[in-house]
């Protein structure tokens, strides 16, 4: 027998053996619409379908450990365990719902080699994770998350130039067949338009002691995971960063017995489901804060965006980053019922020393004054200063500080993920809130430590003219769909993009005035900033009165109109009061739609006070109208928004 025939015979035998070993196991969602088909052969493959449509095919997963090979290659199944999840979750900081039904069907596959893979199927999507039972520590060299598409899908992605990123890039659109392996990667979340009635949102939850996952094109109409390596040595790089001088050959050195992060797919037949989904919460670890009563979400007056520059007849002092100005912000916060003011860079004498306040600011007097007025103080810090002075949390509690904004991490490797968790744990010990800026996206830590009350990780309004409504219209469907988002809304100077020109202290936004007001209802954050100058809020009293009555936590969320990147209209309930927020992009001069008030309680009549774009808002973005109308269950209401416009209402 020739060598060629021997090789062919061997390959044929191997193929027959693999086929003989193939085993398919099915799992479906509680309502039966979403199904997962797991196939065991040379790898652990799975397909995902909704109704009769297969959306993902020949997906596979694997976990490569140093000295132990790849878990998931030539898997030898030992047992299968199916189960169900039932119950209700009550998040400590409810951004969408105060009660969340948590029903799913589960499938745990136990394999030879001391590892398992768990799948869960929910009515809103599917998820999986690895579980290992290895002794001691293990070095994870790589993890394979691979998905393949049966058609040419449209991918909505955020593509940084490297793993050093604050997740603030514009969203871009890529055809899946065109995404080459050499093209830029994408961070999570990723939104996939199947060009059928379905969309798929990919992200992760229960991220701990492990790097964030990124995705890149596989070059064959699919995607595959990539991860930052674990850093080993660092060098000096200023007061808010470090240079990575040496990296490991592994992405994580971690406990050999553990559960790994969940990889999940939210699967929708309507874009409304993206806004309403709670998948990160459903897969997050349990809270480690035993008595969370001290965690107080709320609105915040913030000085950086307007450069601490109040002015006018009631400002009889030199404004700036000084004691008198901050007292003015506290007075404003107290006047409108805001819980906090945020003191950004400049409150301390040095960014490297968190214990010596700037003498012009007098933090201790401001803490006293704020307490007298019922307003708490939040302090900004570079992450490197926090890392070098982890005892500051104890000191800040002794001072009377209520929370910290920690900035410029700009990394998501294992070391930095662990830093986030250390901060969360230490801050919780001393009852301090945490707002991460220069951050990656939420991935479950905010439920494990609910004092982590918001994250930036978004192209927000600090980008000034770079915060375009056309880009921000993806946020309710992507970034905010996975967790809280510190976008810092609230501009009182509004412009259409072709005439935009502004800078601090007279910062302005693109989009109409009502668009800005609506962001307080549409966007979710446990700490919601009022980014503009108190002077302008006083001069726009009726707008300010609306904004400051909008809650930061909610009992119920209902998307009324939704098309990713185009329009989002959302109704949210707190107690017996409903709010509606609507925003749209600039593609049409005017967008018209009809709302149905079928979310209201039958038999009651409500008063709706609403703000709509004025007749000239498509050119003069400041133009708006305030109106009132009686509404009840089943009524229909004609809503119109100008380009880059909005709609904002309260129903009582």
Residue pairs with C-beta under 8 A, 6 or more apart in sequence:
1 9
18 41
18 42
19 41
21 40
21 41
22 39
22 40
22 41
23 39
23 40
23 77
24 37
24 38
24 39
24 40
25 37
25 38
25 40
25 80
25 107
25 109
26 35
26 36
26 37
26 38
27 35
27 36
27 38
27 82
27 105
27 106
27 107
27 119
27 121
27 126
28 34
28 35
28 36
28 105
28 121
29 35
29 104
29 105
29 121
29 122
29 123
29 126
30 84
30 103
30 104
30 105
30 121
30 122
30 123
31 123
33 50
33 51
33 123
34 48
34 49
34 50
34 121
34 122
34 123
34 125
34 126
34 267
35 48
35 49
35 50
35 121
36 46
36 47
36 48
36 107
36 119
36 121
36 126
37 46
37 47
37 48
37 49
38 44
38 45
38 46
38 107
38 109
38 119
39 45
39 46
39 47
40 75
40 77
40 109
42 73
42 74
43 60
43 61
43 62
43 72
43 73
43 75
44 60
44 61
44 62
44 72
44 75
44 109
44 117
45 58
45 59
45 60
46 56
46 59
46 60
46 61
46 119
46 128
47 54
47 56
47 57
47 58
47 59
48 54
48 55
48 56
48 59
48 126
48 265
48 267
49 55
50 198
50 267
50 269
51 269
53 194
53 196
53 198
54 150
55 150
55 194
55 196
55 198
55 200
55 267
56 147
56 148
56 149
56 150
56 200
56 265
57 148
57 149
57 150
58 148
59 146
59 147
59 148
60 72
60 144
60 146
61 72
61 117
61 128
61 130
61 143
61 144
61 145
61 146
61 263
62 70
62 71
62 72
62 73
62 142
62 143
62 144
63 70
63 71
63 72
63 115
63 130
63 132
63 140
63 142
63 143
63 144
63 260
64 70
64 71
64 140
64 141
64 142
64 143
64 144
65 71
65 134
65 138
65 139
65 140
65 141
66 138
66 139
66 140
66 141
66 249
66 250
67 139
68 113
68 134
68 138
70 144
71 111
71 113
71 115
71 130
71 132
72 117
72 144
75 109
75 111
75 112
76 111
76 112
76 113
77 109
77 110
77 111
77 112
78 110
78 111
78 112
79 109
79 110
80 107
80 108
80 109
80 110
81 107
81 108
81 110
82 105
82 106
82 107
82 108
83 105
83 106
83 107
83 108
84 103
84 104
84 105
84 106
85 102
85 103
85 104
85 105
85 106
85 120
86 102
86 103
87 101
87 102
87 103
88 99
88 100
88 101
88 102
89 99
89 100
89 101
89 102
89 278
89 281
89 282
90 98
90 99
90 100
91 97
91 98
91 100
91 281
91 447
91 450
92 287
92 289
92 292
92 295
92 447
92 450
93 295
93 297
93 446
93 450
93 453
93 484
93 526
93 553
94 553
94 554
94 555
95 483
95 484
95 524
95 525
95 526
95 553
95 554
96 276
96 278
96 524
96 554
96 557
97 278
97 554
97 555
97 556
97 557
98 553
98 554
98 555
98 556
99 555
100 278
100 281
100 282
102 282
103 122
103 123
104 120
104 121
104 122
104 282
105 120
105 121
106 118
106 119
106 120
106 121
107 118
107 119
107 120
107 121
108 116
108 117
108 118
108 119
108 131
109 116
109 117
109 118
109 119
110 116
111 117
114 132
114 133
114 134
115 130
115 131
115 132
115 133
115 134
116 130
116 131
116 132
116 133
117 128
117 129
117 130
117 131
118 128
118 129
118 131
119 126
119 127
119 128
120 126
120 127
120 128
120 283
122 279
122 282
124 266
124 267
124 268
124 273
124 277
124 278
124 279
125 200
125 201
125 264
125 265
125 266
125 267
125 277
125 279
126 264
126 265
126 267
127 205
127 262
127 263
127 264
127 265
127 279
127 283
128 262
128 263
129 206
129 259
129 260
129 261
129 262
129 263
130 143
130 259
130 260
131 258
131 259
131 260
132 138
132 256
132 257
132 258
132 260
133 256
133 257
134 256
134 257
135 256
135 257
136 256
137 253
137 254
137 255
137 256
138 253
138 254
138 255
138 256
139 248
139 249
139 250
139 252
139 253
140 210
140 250
140 251
140 252
140 253
140 254
141 249
141 250
141 251
142 227
142 251
143 213
143 225
143 227
143 251
143 260
144 224
144 225
145 213
145 215
145 224
145 225
145 263
146 218
146 222
146 223
146 224
146 225
147 202
147 222
147 223
147 224
148 218
148 220
148 221
148 222
149 176
149 192
149 194
149 221
149 222
151 194
151 195
152 175
152 176
152 177
152 195
152 221
153 175
153 176
153 192
153 193
153 194
153 195
154 173
154 174
154 175
154 176
154 192
154 193
154 195
155 173
155 174
155 175
155 176
155 179
155 186
155 190
155 191
155 192
155 193
155 223
156 171
156 172
156 173
156 190
156 191
156 192
156 193
156 474
156 478
156 564
156 565
157 171
157 172
157 173
157 174
157 186
157 190
157 215
158 167
158 169
158 170
158 171
158 172
158 186
158 187
159 169
159 172
159 183
159 184
159 185
159 186
159 187
160 167
160 169
160 184
160 185
160 187
161 184
163 214
163 228
163 411
163 412
163 413
164 410
164 411
165 187
165 410
165 412
166 408
166 409
166 410
166 437
166 438
166 439
166 456
166 457
167 187
167 439
167 440
167 441
167 456
167 457
167 458
167 479
168 456
168 457
168 458
168 459
168 460
168 463
169 459
170 459
170 471
171 471
171 474
171 478
171 565
174 183
174 217
176 192
176 217
176 221
176 222
176 223
177 221
179 216
179 217
179 218
179 219
179 223
180 217
180 219
181 216
181 217
181 218
181 219
182 219
183 216
183 217
184 216
185 214
185 215
185 216
185 226
186 214
186 215
186 216
187 212
187 214
187 412
187 440
187 441
188 202
188 203
188 204
188 212
188 213
188 214
188 215
188 441
188 482
189 201
189 202
189 203
189 441
189 478
189 479
189 481
189 482
190 201
190 202
190 203
190 215
190 223
190 478
191 199
191 200
191 201
191 202
191 274
191 474
191 477
191 478
191 564
192 199
192 200
192 201
192 202
193 199
193 564
194 200
197 269
197 270
198 267
198 268
198 269
199 267
199 268
199 271
199 274
199 477
199 564
200 265
200 266
200 267
200 268
201 265
201 266
201 268
201 274
201 277
201 279
201 477
201 478
201 481
201 482
202 215
202 263
202 264
202 265
203 264
203 266
203 279
203 280
203 441
203 443
203 482
204 212
204 213
204 261
204 262
204 263
204 264
204 443
205 261
205 262
205 264
205 279
205 280
205 282
205 283
205 284
205 443
205 444
206 259
206 261
206 262
206 283
206 284
206 285
206 443
206 444
207 261
207 417
207 443
207 444
207 445
208 261
208 285
208 417
208 421
208 444
208 445
208 448
209 252
209 254
209 255
209 258
209 414
209 417
209 418
209 421
210 251
210 252
210 254
210 260
210 261
210 414
210 417
211 227
211 228
211 230
211 251
211 252
211 412
211 413
211 414
211 417
212 227
212 228
212 412
212 413
212 417
212 440
212 441
212 443
213 225
213 226
213 227
213 261
213 263
214 225
214 226
214 227
214 228
215 223
215 224
215 225
215 226
216 223
216 224
216 226
217 223
218 224
227 251
228 251
228 411
228 412
228 413
228 414
229 247
229 248
229 249
229 250
229 251
229 413
230 247
230 248
230 250
230 251
230 252
230 253
230 413
230 414
230 415
231 244
231 246
231 247
231 248
231 413
231 415
232 245
232 246
232 247
232 248
233 244
233 245
233 246
234 242
234 243
234 244
234 245
235 242
235 243
235 244
235 245
236 242
236 243
237 243
239 351
239 352
239 382
239 384
239 385
240 351
240 382
240 383
240 384
240 385
240 407
240 408
241 384
241 408
241 410
242 384
251 413
251 414
252 414
253 414
254 414
261 443
261 444
262 283
262 444
264 279
264 280
264 283
266 273
266 274
266 277
266 279
266 481
268 274
268 277
270 562
271 477
271 559
271 562
271 563
271 564
272 559
272 560
272 561
272 562
273 559
274 476
274 477
274 478
274 481
274 562
274 564
275 476
275 477
275 481
275 557
275 559
275 562
275 568
275 570
276 557
276 558
276 559
277 481
279 482
280 442
280 443
280 444
280 447
280 482
280 483
281 447
283 444
284 444
284 446
284 447
284 448
285 444
285 447
285 448
286 447
286 448
287 447
287 448
287 449
287 450
288 425
288 428
288 448
288 449
289 295
289 428
289 449
289 450
289 451
292 450
292 451
294 431
295 433
295 450
295 451
295 453
296 339
296 376
296 402
296 433
297 339
297 453
297 526
297 527
297 552
297 553
298 338
298 339
298 340
298 527
298 528
298 552
299 337
299 338
299 339
299 340
299 527
299 528
299 529
299 530
299 547
299 548
299 550
299 552
300 333
300 338
300 339
300 340
300 341
300 342
300 378
300 527
300 528
300 529
300 530
301 329
301 332
301 333
301 338
301 340
301 341
301 342
301 529
301 530
301 534
302 341
302 342
302 344
302 488
302 529
302 530
302 531
303 321
303 325
303 326
303 329
303 341
303 342
303 343
303 344
304 342
304 344
304 345
304 380
304 462
305 461
305 462
305 488
305 504
305 507
305 529
305 531
305 532
306 504
306 505
306 507
306 531
306 532
306 533
306 536
307 504
307 505
307 507
308 319
308 320
308 321
308 325
308 326
308 505
309 319
309 320
309 504
309 505
309 533
310 319
310 325
310 328
310 329
310 533
310 534
310 535
311 319
311 533
311 535
312 535
312 538
315 328
315 535
317 324
317 325
317 328
318 324
319 325
319 328
321 346
321 347
321 358
321 360
321 361
322 360
322 361
323 360
323 361
323 362
323 365
323 366
326 341
326 343
326 361
326 366
327 366
327 369
328 534
329 341
329 534
330 341
330 366
330 369
330 370
330 373
330 375
331 373
332 338
332 534
332 537
332 538
333 339
333 340
333 341
333 373
333 375
334 373
334 374
334 375
336 537
336 544
336 545
336 548
337 548
338 375
338 530
338 548
339 375
339 376
340 375
340 376
340 377
340 378
340 402
340 403
340 527
341 370
341 375
341 376
341 377
341 378
342 378
342 379
342 380
342 405
342 529
343 361
343 363
343 366
343 377
343 378
343 379
343 380
344 380
344 405
345 351
345 380
346 358
346 361
347 357
347 358
347 361
347 363
347 379
347 380
348 354
348 356
348 357
348 358
349 356
349 357
349 358
349 359
350 356
351 381
351 382
351 385
352 384
352 385
352 388
353 385
354 379
354 381
354 385
354 386
354 389
354 392
354 395
355 389
355 392
355 395
357 363
357 364
363 377
363 379
363 399
364 399
366 377
367 377
367 399
367 400
367 401
368 400
370 376
370 377
371 400
376 401
376 402
376 403
377 400
377 401
377 402
378 401
378 402
378 403
378 404
378 405
378 433
378 435
378 527
379 396
379 401
379 403
379 404
379 405
380 404
380 405
380 407
381 392
381 404
381 405
381 406
381 407
382 406
382 407
382 408
383 406
383 407
383 408
383 409
383 419
383 438
384 408
385 392
386 392
386 404
386 406
386 423
387 419
390 422
390 426
393 404
393 426
393 427
393 429
393 430
393 432
394 430
396 404
396 430
396 432
397 430
397 431
397 432
401 432
402 432
402 433
403 427
403 432
403 433
403 434
403 435
403 451
403 453
403 527
404 427
404 432
404 433
404 434
404 435
405 435
405 437
406 423
406 434
406 435
406 436
406 437
407 437
407 438
408 437
408 438
409 416
409 419
409 420
409 436
409 438
409 439
409 440
410 438
412 440
420 436
420 439
420 445
420 452
421 445
421 448
421 449
423 434
424 434
424 445
424 448
424 449
424 451
424 452
425 449
427 433
427 434
427 449
427 451
427 452
428 449
428 451
431 451
432 451
433 451
433 453
433 526
433 527
434 449
434 451
434 452
434 453
435 453
435 454
435 455
435 456
435 486
435 527
436 452
436 454
436 455
436 456
436 457
437 455
437 456
437 486
438 456
439 455
439 456
439 457
440 455
440 457
441 455
441 457
441 479
441 482
441 483
442 455
442 457
442 482
442 483
442 484
443 482
443 483
445 452
446 452
446 453
446 455
446 483
446 484
453 484
453 525
453 526
453 527
454 484
454 485
454 486
454 525
454 526
454 527
455 483
455 484
455 485
455 486
456 485
456 486
457 479
457 485
458 475
458 479
458 485
458 486
458 487
459 466
459 467
459 471
459 472
460 467
460 485
460 486
460 487
460 488
461 467
461 487
461 488
461 489
461 490
461 491
461 509
461 531
462 488
464 502
464 503
464 507
464 508
464 509
465 497
465 500
465 502
465 510
467 487
467 509
467 510
468 497
468 510
469 510
469 511
469 515
469 583
469 584
469 585
469 586
469 644
470 565
470 585
470 586
470 587
470 644
472 487
472 511
472 583
473 564
473 565
473 566
473 567
473 568
473 583
473 584
473 585
474 564
474 565
475 485
475 487
475 523
476 522
476 523
476 562
476 568
476 570
477 562
477 564
477 565
477 568
478 564
479 485
480 523
480 524
484 524
484 525
484 526
485 523
485 524
485 525
486 525
486 527
486 529
487 519
487 523
487 525
487 529
488 529
488 531
489 509
489 516
489 519
489 520
489 523
489 528
489 529
489 531
490 516
490 519
490 520
490 529
490 530
490 531
490 532
490 547
491 507
491 508
491 509
491 516
491 531
491 532
492 513
492 516
492 532
492 533
492 536
492 537
492 539
492 540
492 543
493 502
493 506
493 507
493 508
493 509
493 532
493 536
493 622
494 508
494 509
494 510
494 511
494 512
494 513
494 515
494 516
494 621
494 622
495 501
495 502
495 508
495 509
495 510
495 621
496 510
496 586
496 618
496 619
496 621
496 643
496 644
497 510
497 586
497 644
500 508
500 510
502 508
505 533
507 531
507 532
509 516
510 621
510 644
511 583
511 621
511 644
511 645
511 646
512 613
512 617
512 621
512 622
512 623
512 624
512 642
512 644
512 645
512 646
513 543
513 611
513 617
513 621
513 622
513 623
513 624
514 611
514 612
514 613
514 617
514 624
514 641
514 645
514 646
514 647
514 648
515 583
515 584
515 613
515 621
515 641
515 644
515 645
515 646
516 646
517 543
517 546
517 547
517 581
517 611
517 646
517 648
518 581
518 582
518 583
518 646
518 647
518 648
519 581
519 583
519 646
520 528
520 547
520 550
520 581
520 648
521 550
521 570
521 572
521 579
521 580
521 581
521 648
522 568
522 570
522 581
522 582
522 583
525 552
526 552
526 553
527 552
528 550
528 552
530 537
530 547
530 548
537 543
537 544
538 544
542 626
543 611
543 624
546 609
546 611
546 648
546 650
549 650
550 579
550 650
551 572
551 574
551 579
553 574
554 572
554 573
554 574
555 573
555 574
555 575
556 572
556 573
557 570
557 571
557 572
557 573
558 570
558 571
558 572
558 573
558 599
559 568
559 569
559 570
559 571
560 569
560 570
560 571
560 580
560 582
560 595
560 596
561 567
561 568
561 569
561 582
561 593
561 595
562 568
562 569
562 570
565 585
566 584
566 585
566 587
567 582
567 583
567 584
567 585
567 591
567 593
567 641
568 582
568 583
568 584
569 580
569 581
569 582
569 583
569 593
569 595
569 639
569 647
570 580
570 581
570 582
571 578
571 579
571 580
571 599
572 578
572 579
572 580
572 581
573 579
573 599
576 652
577 650
577 651
577 652
578 599
578 600
578 606
578 650
578 651
579 648
579 649
579 650
579 651
580 595
580 610
580 647
580 648
580 649
580 650
580 651
581 646
581 647
581 648
581 649
582 639
582 641
582 646
582 647
582 648
583 641
583 645
583 646
584 591
584 641
584 643
584 644
584 645
584 646
585 643
585 644
586 643
586 644
587 643
588 643
589 618
589 642
589 643
590 618
590 640
590 641
590 642
590 643
591 640
591 641
591 643
591 645
592 638
592 639
592 640
593 638
593 639
593 640
594 636
594 637
594 638
594 639
595 636
595 637
595 638
595 639
596 634
596 635
596 636
597 631
597 632
597 633
597 634
597 635
597 636
597 637
598 633
598 634
600 606
600 631
600 632
600 633
600 651
601 633
602 633
602 634
603 633
604 632
604 633
605 630
605 631
605 632
606 630
606 631
606 632
606 651
606 652
607 628
607 629
607 630
607 631
607 651
607 652
608 628
608 629
608 630
608 631
608 637
608 649
608 650
608 651
609 626
609 627
609 628
609 649
609 650
609 652
610 626
610 627
610 628
610 629
610 647
610 648
610 649
610 650
611 624
611 625
611 626
611 627
611 647
611 648
611 649
612 624
612 625
612 627
612 639
612 640
612 641
612 647
613 623
613 624
613 625
613 640
613 641
613 642
613 645
613 646
613 647
614 620
614 623
614 624
614 625
614 642
615 623
616 623
617 623
617 624
617 642
617 645
618 642
618 643
618 645
621 642
621 644
629 637
631 637
631 651
639 647
641 647
